[in-house]
Amino acid sequence: MAEGVFRSRAKKLGLAIEFDSCGTGGWHAGESPDKRAQACMLKHGDDISDLRARQFQLDDFDRFDVIYTMDVSNFNNVISLAQSDLNRNKVKLLLNELQPNQNQSVPDPYFGDGDGFEHVYDLLSRSAIKILKPSEV
């Protein structure tokens, strides 16, 4: 969902920014987003059915200027792969953009009902608005 939300926000602002999403584990590699996530995004006018899960790779440190993680566990997993301070400094917890230094995780809506996806969508949307401010891009 994060990739879809950020991709949509950037498009609305006319920004040419590359976004990609991945997990730290490979158990869903190649799969489409959860149907409930897709439905939530479609409700808000964004289609993420083209996305496919992939696992984080070391070369992602070279491909991207910033690497946002959704939760503390993923943050720690990605940091542990960083081989330099430059790479470690690229890794950030997404919700720290909204609530600095709180180290809060985006909740995983997978085991809940559809309301969890709406809550996550709201958090991601507010994060995208904060990060992709037109005056700062």
N, C-alpha and C positions, 0 to 999 in steps of 0.2 A: 504494500500500500504506500509506503514511504516514497518509493521511486515514482509511482504514479502521481502522488500529490505534488512532489517537487517538480516533476516534469511538467505538469499542468500549470503550476504557478509560474515557472520560468517562461513557458510559452505565452501566458497572458501578459507578461512583462516584456516580451520580445527579447529574451535573453538566450544566447546560444551556449548552454552549459550542458555538459555530459553528465548524466546520472546513471547509476547502476546500483543494483541491490544484490545482496548475497547473504548467505548464512555462514556461520563458522563450522557447521557440520554439513556433511554431504548427503544426508539421508533423504532429502526431497529433491535432489539435483534432477533437473529436466522436467519437473512437474510444473503445472500451471498454478497460479495463486488459488487459495482456498475459495470455494464458490461463494461463501458468505462475504469474503473480502471483495470479490469481484462485484457482487450485488450491491454492496455498500458504495463502492466507487462509482458504479453506474448510476446509482441514485443521485450522486453528486456531479454527474456529467462526465466522468472519466472512465475509459475502458482500459483495464489492465490485463485483459485476456491474452495479450501477446507476450507477456512476461513469462520467463521460465526461471526456476530456482537454480542457483549455482552456489558453489562453495567459494569462500574467500581464498584468494591466491596471493602469494608473496608479491607478484608483479603488480598487484593492486596498489601497493605503496608507490610504485613508479607512475601508474596511470592517473592517480587522483591526488588533488591538492589537499582535500579534507576527507576523512573517513569517519562518518557518524555511525555510532552503534546505538542499538535500541535499549540495551540493558547492561548492567554491570558485568554479568558473566561474559557476554560477547565482547565488551570493552577489554576485559582481562585477557580473553583468548586472543584478540587481535594484537594487543600490546605485547603479549608474549612472543609474537612472531616478528615484531619489529626488530630490525638489526642495527638501528642507528637512532640517535636522538631526533634527527630530522623526521624519520618515519614515526617514532613515538609521538612527536608533537602534532602529527596529522590526525591522530585518533582522538575523538571527542564523544562524549555522551550527548545524544541529541537533546534531551530535555534540559540539559544545563544551559542551553540557549534561551529557554524560557524562564528557568529558575536556576540562576548561576550557583554553582558549587553545592547543589542539593543532591547530586548523583542519583536522581530518580530514574527508574526504568519505565519505558513504555510498556504498559501491561500487555501480556499475551492473551488475545481474545479467543484463541483456538478452542479451549475447553468450555467456554461459556456460550451464551446465546448471542443473537445478533446485536444486542445493545453494546456489547464489548467492542465490536467493530466500529460502531458509531463513535464511541468514546475515543478509540485510537485514531479514527479519522480526524476528530476535532483536535487532538494533540498534535498530529502531524501537520494539519493545516495551519495551526497557530505557529508551529515551528517554522514552516516554510515561509510564512509571512514575515516572521522575525528575521530569518536568515537571508532571505532574498529581497531585502529592502531595496527599492529602486534607487535611492540616493546613495547606497553603499556598494552597489555592484558595478 
